[in-house]
Amino acid sequence: MVKKRRDFKKVNKVDLTLSNKAIYEEIGELSETKNVNETRVDTFGIKSMYGKGNVTRIGFEDITIVICSFKLGCDLVFKQRFSEDFVALCFLMDGEKVVSVRDFGDVFFESGDAYMARMRCFDCDCKIAAHRPCKEMCIKLSASFLAKHGFENDIMVKEFVDDNLIVPITNEALAIIESIERLNIGGVAMRIFLKAKVFELLAILVSNYKSGGVGLSASIGSNLLKKLFTVKRIIDENLKMNYSVNGLSREVGLNKTILDREFLRVFGLTVHQYSIAQKIKKAQSLLSNTDLPIYEIAEEIGYKNATHFSAAFKREVGMAPKNYRINSLD
């Protein structure tokens, strides 16, 4: 076991793969329900063990609108399985999310990101970052909704794992989202208003995808999360290399101080600590599963000689590589 220089942040883990629950139903408690003219409004308060804030769910006809506004006390990782066919319109005004789709890879969402995607059958792990507001609006449109309004064949909706899924939230879309959040009318008027706003947001996203994002203003965010995961990927895929923080910061176009600080916040280790940890992890695997000489293992993970490697390995693991290999065979 590699010794950590500092503890990883606490992470709450939730498995929803055998449940039909949405994540806010698991981490929140239903505090209020209103039914007015075939429109249902549910309010969930986030449980104190997870953080604070609330989630509002509005449902009518074939439309569900979920408005999230909360801050988590620690990172939340949850497993989810989509097994129905629907279209999701999502707008992340503030926060960070990573969705890891099995057999496809990671999809990153940051402040100012929006997407429209067909959500069919797939499994994924989702991570929501803690200690910063998560403000998001997601609209779920059933397949029957698209068919009923004649959109099924006219709108070419991307799959969730397609390239160029993310587009910026435009000022026009943001104004509509804010008008929904401020809504204080009820009854039939509320349903008419919300349906009109959903159509407006749908039209904006369709137009944005058709234009390929040309002419859209920059996202509220700065692609920070994507840059951090790029640095992580560079390290993971090139363990023979010894990257400096300066070099990696130039590689991704990020200030070195910000890179180290934010990398520590997201992954629990500095860039240097993470690089060492991954090298030692690879060395442990090679020591346990191969007959490679120790000097060759040292070269495989970027150490110029076996002496330097052995000293680093002992600092991290608590024993010399030779002893680790012997113990792993017991």
BAMIMI-751288 format. One record per residue (C-alpha): x, y, z; residue in three letters; residue number from 1. Coordinates in pm, whole numbers, plus 32768, in hexadecimal, padded with zeros to 4 digits. Layout:
% residues N
{r {X; Y; Z}; 'ala'; NUM};
...
This chain:
% residues 330
{r {8000; 8000; 8000}; 'met'; 1};
{r {8090; 8151; 7F9D}; 'val'; 2};
{r {80A8; 823E; 80C3}; 'lys'; 3};
{r {7FF8; 8388; 8082}; 'lys'; 4};
{r {8098; 84D3; 80D9}; 'arg'; 5};
{r {7F3E; 8550; 812F}; 'arg'; 6};
{r {7DE8; 84AE; 8148}; 'asp'; 7};
{r {7D02; 84B8; 801D}; 'phe'; 8};
{r {7BCB; 8583; 8055}; 'lys'; 9};
{r {7AA7; 84C4; 80DA}; 'lys'; 10};
{r {79BF; 844D; 7FC6}; 'val'; 11};
{r {7855; 83E7; 7FEA}; 'asn'; 12};
{r {77FF; 82C0; 7F08}; 'lys'; 13};
{r {76A0; 8260; 7E99}; 'val'; 14};
{r {7638; 813D; 7DBA}; 'asp'; 15};
{r {74F5; 817B; 7CFA}; 'leu'; 16};
{r {7521; 806B; 7BF3}; 'thr'; 17};
{r {7417; 7F8D; 7C90}; 'leu'; 18};
{r {732E; 80AD; 7CDC}; 'ser'; 19};
{r {724D; 8190; 7C12}; 'asn'; 20};
{r {72A6; 82B3; 7CF5}; 'lys'; 21};
{r {7344; 83F5; 7C7C}; 'ala'; 22};
{r {7472; 8461; 7D45}; 'ile'; 23};
{r {73B7; 8581; 7DE8}; 'tyr'; 24};
{r {72B6; 8489; 7E6E}; 'glu'; 25};
{r {73D0; 83CA; 7F17}; 'glu'; 26};
{r {7491; 84EE; 7FAD}; 'ile'; 27};
{r {735C; 85C3; 7FF0}; 'gly'; 28};
{r {7218; 85A6; 80B2}; 'glu'; 29};
{r {70C8; 85FF; 801C}; 'leu'; 30};
{r {7053; 872D; 80E4}; 'ser'; 31};
{r {6F2A; 87AB; 8019}; 'glu'; 32};
{r {6E46; 873C; 7EFE}; 'thr'; 33};
{r {6D48; 880F; 7E42}; 'lys'; 34};
{r {6C52; 8798; 7D3A}; 'asn'; 35};
{r {6BAB; 88AC; 7C71}; 'val'; 36};
{r {6AF2; 8875; 7B29}; 'asn'; 37};
{r {6BB2; 8738; 7ACB}; 'glu'; 38};
{r {6CFF; 87D8; 7B23}; 'thr'; 39};
{r {6DC0; 873F; 7C44}; 'arg'; 40};
{r {6ED2; 87FB; 7CFD}; 'val'; 41};
{r {6FB0; 873A; 7DEF}; 'asp'; 42};
{r {70B3; 87E2; 7ECD}; 'thr'; 43};
{r {71D6; 871C; 7F60}; 'phe'; 44};
{r {72BB; 879A; 8073}; 'gly'; 45};
{r {7420; 8714; 8063}; 'ile'; 46};
{r {746D; 8637; 8190}; 'lys'; 47};
{r {7569; 86D3; 827E}; 'ser'; 48};
{r {7653; 85A9; 825D}; 'met'; 49};
{r {7685; 8609; 80EF}; 'tyr'; 50};
{r {7678; 8783; 80FB}; 'gly'; 51};
{r {7570; 8891; 80E7}; 'lys'; 52};
{r {7480; 8920; 7FE7}; 'gly'; 53};
{r {7350; 88A6; 7F2B}; 'asn'; 54};
{r {72CE; 880C; 7DEB}; 'val'; 55};
{r {7181; 885F; 7D46}; 'thr'; 56};
{r {70DD; 876B; 7C56}; 'arg'; 57};
{r {6FBE; 87DD; 7B79}; 'ile'; 58};
{r {6EFD; 86DB; 7AB0}; 'gly'; 59};
{r {6DE4; 8701; 79B4}; 'phe'; 60};
{r {6D7B; 864E; 7875}; 'glu'; 61};
{r {6EBA; 85AC; 77ED}; 'asp'; 62};
{r {6FA7; 86AE; 7883}; 'ile'; 63};
{r {7073; 86A9; 79C5}; 'thr'; 64};
{r {713C; 87D9; 7A32}; 'ile'; 65};
{r {723B; 87AF; 7B4A}; 'val'; 66};
{r {72DA; 88E4; 7BE5}; 'ile'; 67};
{r {7405; 88A0; 7CCA}; 'cys'; 68};
{r {74A0; 899C; 7DB7}; 'ser'; 69};
{r {7581; 8902; 7EC0}; 'phe'; 70};
{r {76E0; 88EA; 7F49}; 'lys'; 71};
{r {7775; 879B; 7FAF}; 'leu'; 72};
{r {784F; 876A; 80E0}; 'gly'; 73};
{r {7928; 866D; 802B}; 'cys'; 74};
{r {7941; 85E1; 7ECD}; 'asp'; 75};
{r {781E; 8505; 7E63}; 'leu'; 76};
{r {7855; 83D8; 7D80}; 'val'; 77};
{r {7727; 8312; 7D11}; 'phe'; 78};
{r {76E8; 81F2; 7C24}; 'lys'; 79};
{r {75C0; 8214; 7B3C}; 'gln'; 80};
{r {751A; 814B; 7A2A}; 'arg'; 81};
{r {7443; 81DF; 7917}; 'phe'; 82};
{r {734B; 80E5; 7890}; 'ser'; 83};
{r {7245; 81BE; 77E7}; 'glu'; 84};
{r {7242; 8293; 76AF}; 'asp'; 85};
{r {7226; 8408; 76EB}; 'phe'; 86};
{r {72C9; 8550; 768B}; 'val'; 87};
{r {7379; 8620; 7796}; 'ala'; 88};
{r {73B6; 8796; 7781}; 'leu'; 89};
{r {74B0; 87F3; 7890}; 'cys'; 90};
{r {7541; 8941; 78F8}; 'phe'; 91};
{r {7653; 894F; 7A02}; 'leu'; 92};
{r {7661; 8AB8; 7A74}; 'met'; 93};
{r {775B; 8A71; 7B8A}; 'asp'; 94};
{r {781C; 893F; 7BFB}; 'gly'; 95};
{r {78EB; 881D; 7B7E}; 'glu'; 96};
{r {7878; 86C4; 7B0E}; 'lys'; 97};
{r {792B; 859C; 7A73}; 'val'; 98};
{r {7865; 8480; 79D5}; 'val'; 99};
{r {792A; 8343; 798A}; 'ser'; 100};
{r {7868; 826F; 7893}; 'val'; 101};
{r {78CC; 8103; 7883}; 'arg'; 102};
{r {7981; 80A7; 7741}; 'asp'; 103};
{r {7987; 8213; 76CE}; 'phe'; 104};
{r {7A4A; 82EB; 77C5}; 'gly'; 105};
{r {7A19; 842E; 7883}; 'asp'; 106};
{r {7933; 8552; 7832}; 'val'; 107};
{r {7981; 8697; 78EA}; 'phe'; 108};
{r {788E; 87AB; 794C}; 'phe'; 109};
{r {78F0; 88FA; 79E0}; 'glu'; 110};
{r {784B; 8A43; 7A2F}; 'ser'; 111};
{r {77A8; 8ACB; 78F4}; 'gly'; 112};
{r {7785; 897D; 783D}; 'asp'; 113};
{r {7645; 8904; 7797}; 'ala'; 114};
{r {75E3; 87D7; 76CB}; 'tyr'; 115};
{r {74BF; 8725; 7629}; 'met'; 116};
{r {74E3; 85AB; 7615}; 'ala'; 117};
{r {7422; 846F; 75DA}; 'arg'; 118};
{r {7441; 839E; 7714}; 'met'; 119};
{r {741C; 8233; 76B8}; 'arg'; 120};
{r {749C; 80FD; 776A}; 'cys'; 121};
{r {75F3; 8123; 780A}; 'phe'; 122};
{r {769F; 810F; 795B}; 'asp'; 123};
{r {776D; 822A; 79EA}; 'cys'; 124};
{r {781C; 82B0; 7B1E}; 'asp'; 125};
{r {77D8; 841D; 7B6C}; 'cys'; 126};
{r {78A6; 8502; 7C4A}; 'lys'; 127};
{r {782C; 8652; 7CCE}; 'ile'; 128};
{r {7937; 8730; 7D68}; 'ala'; 129};
{r {7910; 87AD; 7ECC}; 'ala'; 130};
{r {7946; 88FC; 7F77}; 'his'; 131};
{r {78BC; 89CE; 7E5D}; 'arg'; 132};
{r {7756; 8A13; 7DF4}; 'pro'; 133};
{r {76B4; 891E; 7D03}; 'cys'; 134};
{r {75AA; 89D7; 7C43}; 'lys'; 135};
{r {750C; 8917; 7B26}; 'glu'; 136};
{r {73CB; 88F8; 7A61}; 'met'; 137};
{r {7378; 87B3; 79AC}; 'cys'; 138};
{r {7247; 877E; 78D2}; 'ile'; 139};
{r {71D7; 861E; 787B}; 'lys'; 140};
{r {7108; 85F2; 7740}; 'leu'; 141};
{r {7074; 849B; 7702}; 'ser'; 142};
{r {7085; 83F6; 75AD}; 'ala'; 143};
{r {6F0B; 841A; 7598}; 'ser'; 144};
{r {6F2E; 8592; 75C9}; 'phe'; 145};
{r {7010; 85B1; 7498}; 'leu'; 146};
{r {6F2B; 84D3; 73C9}; 'ala'; 147};
{r {6DF1; 858C; 7434}; 'lys'; 148};
{r {6E80; 86DB; 73CA}; 'his'; 149};
{r {6F13; 865F; 7283}; 'gly'; 150};
{r {7080; 867C; 72EF}; 'phe'; 151};
{r {70E1; 850F; 72EB}; 'glu'; 152};
{r {716E; 8515; 718A}; 'asn'; 153};
{r {71B7; 8687; 716A}; 'asp'; 154};
{r {72A9; 86B5; 728D}; 'ile'; 155};
{r {73F2; 85FC; 7272}; 'met'; 156};
{r {743F; 85CB; 73E4}; 'val'; 157};
{r {759F; 8567; 7445}; 'lys'; 158};
{r {75E2; 8434; 7515}; 'glu'; 159};
{r {7674; 8482; 766C}; 'phe'; 160};
{r {77CA; 83F7; 760A}; 'val'; 161};
{r {77E2; 84AB; 74B9}; 'asp'; 162};
{r {78F5; 85A4; 746E}; 'asp'; 163};
{r {78A9; 8718; 7489}; 'asn'; 164};
{r {778C; 86D8; 757C}; 'leu'; 165};
{r {77D3; 880B; 7653}; 'ile'; 166};
{r {776C; 8969; 75E9}; 'val'; 167};
{r {777B; 8AA9; 76B6}; 'pro'; 168};
{r {764B; 8B2D; 776E}; 'ile'; 169};
{r {75F3; 8C65; 76AA}; 'thr'; 170};
{r {7570; 8DA4; 774A}; 'asn'; 171};
{r {7423; 8D60; 76A2}; 'glu'; 172};
{r {7408; 8C06; 773F}; 'ala'; 173};
{r {747A; 8C8B; 7891}; 'leu'; 174};
{r {7365; 8D8F; 788F}; 'ala'; 175};
{r {7261; 8C7F; 784F}; 'ile'; 176};
{r {72EF; 8BA3; 7964}; 'ile'; 177};
{r {72E1; 8CC5; 7A5A}; 'glu'; 178};
{r {7177; 8D0F; 79F8}; 'ser'; 179};
{r {711B; 8BA6; 7A4A}; 'ile'; 180};
{r {71CC; 8BBC; 7B9A}; 'glu'; 181};
{r {7112; 8CFE; 7BF2}; 'arg'; 182};
{r {6FBF; 8C73; 7B8B}; 'leu'; 183};
{r {6EB1; 8CCD; 7C87}; 'asn'; 184};
{r {6D72; 8C87; 7BC7}; 'ile'; 185};
{r {6C9B; 8B51; 7BF1}; 'gly'; 186};
{r {6B8F; 8A83; 7B51}; 'gly'; 187};
{r {6B63; 8A63; 79DA}; 'val'; 188};
{r {6C2E; 8BA0; 799F}; 'ala'; 189};
{r {6D60; 8AFC; 7A3D}; 'met'; 190};
{r {6D49; 89CE; 7957}; 'arg'; 191};
{r {6D1E; 8AA8; 7821}; 'ile'; 192};
{r {6E45; 8B82; 7889}; 'phe'; 193};
{r {6F2B; 8A5C; 78D3}; 'leu'; 194};
{r {6ED4; 89A5; 7793}; 'lys'; 195};
{r {6F1D; 8ADE; 76C8}; 'ala'; 196};
{r {706E; 8B0A; 7775}; 'lys'; 197};
{r {70CA; 899E; 7737}; 'val'; 198};
{r {7083; 89CF; 75C4}; 'phe'; 199};
{r {715C; 8B08; 75C5}; 'glu'; 200};
{r {7281; 8A53; 7667}; 'leu'; 201};
{r {7255; 8930; 7576}; 'leu'; 202};
{r {725E; 8A1E; 744F}; 'ala'; 203};
{r {7397; 8ACD; 74D3}; 'ile'; 204};
{r {7456; 8987; 74FE}; 'leu'; 205};
{r {73EB; 8903; 73A9}; 'val'; 206};
{r {7463; 8A49; 730C}; 'ser'; 207};
{r {75AC; 8A3D; 73CC}; 'asn'; 208};
{r {75F6; 88DB; 7358}; 'tyr'; 209};
{r {759F; 892C; 71F0}; 'lys'; 210};
{r {768C; 8A54; 71F3}; 'ser'; 211};
{r {779C; 897D; 728C}; 'gly'; 212};
{r {77C5; 8A7A; 73A0}; 'gly'; 213};
{r {783B; 8B84; 72AB}; 'val'; 214};
{r {7805; 8CE0; 7335}; 'gly'; 215};
{r {77A7; 8C67; 7492}; 'leu'; 216};
{r {7839; 8D21; 75B7}; 'ser'; 217};
{r {7937; 8C70; 768E}; 'ala'; 218};
{r {78C0; 8B8E; 77A2}; 'ser'; 219};
{r {78A2; 8C1A; 7901}; 'ile'; 220};
{r {79B3; 8B29; 7967}; 'gly'; 221};
{r {7B18; 8B0F; 78E6}; 'ser'; 222};
{r {7B2E; 8998; 78A2}; 'asn'; 223};
{r {7BF5; 8976; 79E4}; 'leu'; 224};
{r {7B74; 8819; 7A2F}; 'leu'; 225};
{r {7BC8; 879D; 78D1}; 'lys'; 226};
{r {7D28; 8828; 78F3}; 'lys'; 227};
{r {7D5C; 877C; 7A42}; 'leu'; 228};
{r {7CEC; 862C; 79B6}; 'phe'; 229};
{r {7DCE; 8666; 7888}; 'thr'; 230};
{r {7EF7; 868F; 7974}; 'val'; 231};
{r {7E8F; 8553; 7A2C}; 'lys'; 232};
{r {7E76; 8495; 78E3}; 'arg'; 233};
{r {7FCD; 8513; 786E}; 'ile'; 234};
{r {806B; 8495; 79B0}; 'ile'; 235};
{r {7FB3; 8347; 79A9}; 'asp'; 236};
{r {8012; 82FD; 7840}; 'glu'; 237};
{r {817F; 8369; 7857}; 'asn'; 238};
{r {820D; 82DF; 799A}; 'leu'; 239};
{r {836A; 82CC; 78FD}; 'lys'; 240};
{r {8367; 8447; 78EB}; 'met'; 241};
{r {83B1; 8534; 7A09}; 'asn'; 242};
{r {82D6; 8663; 79CE}; 'tyr'; 243};
{r {8304; 87A9; 7A86}; 'ser'; 244};
{r {81D6; 8872; 7AF8}; 'val'; 245};
{r {8258; 898C; 7A1C}; 'asn'; 246};
{r {825D; 88AA; 78EB}; 'gly'; 247};
{r {8104; 881E; 792A}; 'leu'; 248};
{r {8075; 8978; 796A}; 'ser'; 249};
{r {80F9; 89EA; 7818}; 'arg'; 250};
{r {8071; 88AD; 7776}; 'glu'; 251};
{r {7F0B; 88F7; 77E1}; 'val'; 252};
{r {7F1D; 8A74; 77EC}; 'gly'; 253};
{r {7EEB; 8A9B; 7963}; 'leu'; 254};
{r {7FA7; 8B65; 7A67}; 'asn'; 255};
{r {808E; 8A79; 7B2D}; 'lys'; 256};
{r {8012; 8AF2; 7C80}; 'thr'; 257};
{r {7EA8; 8ABF; 7C18}; 'ile'; 258};
{r {7EFD; 896C; 7B84}; 'leu'; 259};
{r {7F9C; 88EA; 7CC5}; 'asp'; 260};
{r {7E8E; 897D; 7DA6}; 'arg'; 261};
{r {7D68; 8900; 7CD8}; 'glu'; 262};
{r {7E07; 87AD; 7C93}; 'phe'; 263};
{r {7E2A; 8780; 7E0C}; 'leu'; 264};
{r {7CBF; 87E9; 7E3E}; 'arg'; 265};
{r {7C35; 86F6; 7D3B}; 'val'; 266};
{r {7D1C; 85C8; 7D64}; 'phe'; 267};
{r {7D97; 85EA; 7ECB}; 'gly'; 268};
{r {7F09; 85F9; 7E6C}; 'leu'; 269};
{r {7FEB; 86FD; 7DCD}; 'thr'; 270};
{r {805D; 86BB; 7C68}; 'val'; 271};
{r {81B1; 8641; 7CE5}; 'his'; 272};
{r {8119; 8563; 7DF4}; 'gln'; 273};
{r {8025; 84CC; 7CFA}; 'tyr'; 274};
{r {813D; 8485; 7C00}; 'ser'; 275};
{r {820F; 83D5; 7D08}; 'ile'; 276};
{r {80E1; 830D; 7D83}; 'ala'; 277};
{r {8092; 8291; 7C23}; 'gln'; 278};
{r {81FB; 8235; 7BDE}; 'lys'; 279};
{r {8213; 816E; 7D21}; 'ile'; 280};
{r {80C5; 80C7; 7CD9}; 'lys'; 281};
{r {814A; 8057; 7B84}; 'lys'; 282};
{r {828B; 7FDF; 7C29}; 'ala'; 283};
{r {81C3; 7F11; 7D26}; 'gln'; 284};
{r {810A; 7E68; 7C09}; 'ser'; 285};
{r {824C; 7E1A; 7B4C}; 'leu'; 286};
{r {82F4; 7D95; 7C86}; 'leu'; 287};
{r {81CE; 7CB1; 7CD4}; 'ser'; 288};
{r {817E; 7C37; 7B75}; 'asn'; 289};
{r {82C6; 7C2F; 7AB2}; 'thr'; 290};
{r {842F; 7BBB; 7AD7}; 'asp'; 291};
{r {84BF; 7D02; 7A56}; 'leu'; 292};
{r {85FE; 7D6D; 7B06}; 'pro'; 293};
{r {85D2; 7E90; 7BF4}; 'ile'; 294};
{r {86AA; 7F75; 7B1D}; 'tyr'; 295};
{r {85C2; 7F39; 79F3}; 'glu'; 296};
{r {848E; 7F81; 7AC6}; 'ile'; 297};
{r {8537; 80C3; 7B34}; 'ala'; 298};
{r {8567; 8124; 79C7}; 'glu'; 299};
{r {83FC; 80CD; 7976}; 'glu'; 300};
{r {8382; 81D9; 7A67}; 'ile'; 301};
{r {8481; 82E7; 7A1B}; 'gly'; 302};
{r {8594; 82B4; 7B1C}; 'tyr'; 303};
{r {86F7; 82D8; 7A9A}; 'lys'; 304};
{r {8784; 81D0; 7B80}; 'asn'; 305};
{r {8712; 80BC; 7C69}; 'ala'; 306};
{r {879C; 8169; 7D9F}; 'thr'; 307};
{r {86BF; 829C; 7D79}; 'his'; 308};
{r {8595; 81BD; 7D28}; 'phe'; 309};
{r {85CE; 80DE; 7E57}; 'ser'; 310};
{r {85E4; 820B; 7F3F}; 'ala'; 311};
{r {849F; 829E; 7EB4}; 'ala'; 312};
{r {83EE; 814D; 7EC1}; 'phe'; 313};
{r {8452; 8119; 802F}; 'lys'; 314};
{r {83D6; 8277; 808C}; 'arg'; 315};
{r {8282; 8232; 7FF3}; 'glu'; 316};
{r {824C; 80C3; 8042}; 'val'; 317};
{r {831B; 8090; 817C}; 'gly'; 318};
{r {83FF; 7F82; 80F5}; 'met'; 319};
{r {8503; 7F51; 7FE5}; 'ala'; 320};
{r {8493; 7ED3; 7E8D}; 'pro'; 321};
{r {854A; 7D88; 7EC0}; 'lys'; 322};
{r {8493; 7D44; 8006}; 'asn'; 323};
{r {8346; 7DAD; 7F6C}; 'tyr'; 324};
{r {8378; 7CB0; 7E54}; 'arg'; 325};
{r {83C8; 7B9B; 7F4F}; 'ile'; 326};
{r {8298; 7BEF; 8024}; 'asn'; 327};
{r {81B1; 7BF9; 7EF7}; 'ser'; 328};
{r {820E; 7A91; 7EA6}; 'leu'; 329};
{r {81B1; 7A11; 7FFF}; 'asp'; 330};
